[in-house]
Every structure is written in C-alpha cells, then in structure tokens.
Amino acid sequence: MKKRKNKEIVLTLGKVPSLNSFYAGSHWTKRKKAKDAALETIKEQLGYNTGAPYNSFRVTAYVRYRYDLDNSIIAIKFTSDALKTLGWIKDDSPKYFRRLSMVWTEQVPKDKAEITIELSDEYPE
C-alpha cells in the first residue's frame, strides 16, 4: 500500500463563542447552532475527505479574539469535531490528536482564528 505524504491545511474561522459563554447557562440549542455554523465554515473550506482518515493530527491555532486565550479553545474543539465529521481523522482522542498549540497574535484579523492542521499517517512519539 502506498504511503500518503503528510498534509497541511490552513483554515480560517470567524468569531466563535468563548468557553465561558458557551457553557455558562446557554441552552443546548444555542450551543448546537454555534457548532453547526463552525462545521459549515470548515466544510466550505475543506470539504469531505474522499480517502481514508489520517492516523494522527496536530493543530496550531493563531487567534485574535477579544477574550482570554484559554477561552479560545472552542475554536479548536469545533475544528477537531469537524475534521472527524468530514472524515479527515479517525477520532479526536489523544491517540490521534497529538499536539495542540494556541497563539494570540495581531497578525490575524480581529475576531478571527487561523488554524493550521498537520495530518499524518504516522503515529508520533
């Protein structure tokens, strides 16, 4: 079987809810609407994977939201869930999701995130 090359993808997400606001008493329908909107944004940029899912992935998120950096984690959660739904990864468990980095930067437009995803068929150490 021919081994695939590693693949790098860069996605752009608009404003997502902060972790605090996402879980601070908001109704499940509001949370689902936000998650579905992120999925559609990612699907428009990436589409469904037509081959086998990759064995592992790493994510680096460059964000410029107005809330604390740790509250930006929802952008990562939405991204990893979308990658699974769209068939790019097998799962977002630690066996497959091998690294996460988040960086707040003024190089990204306000209320945006640029998310770099490294897909691999290798299982890193």
Disulfide bonds with the S-S distance in Angstrom:
none
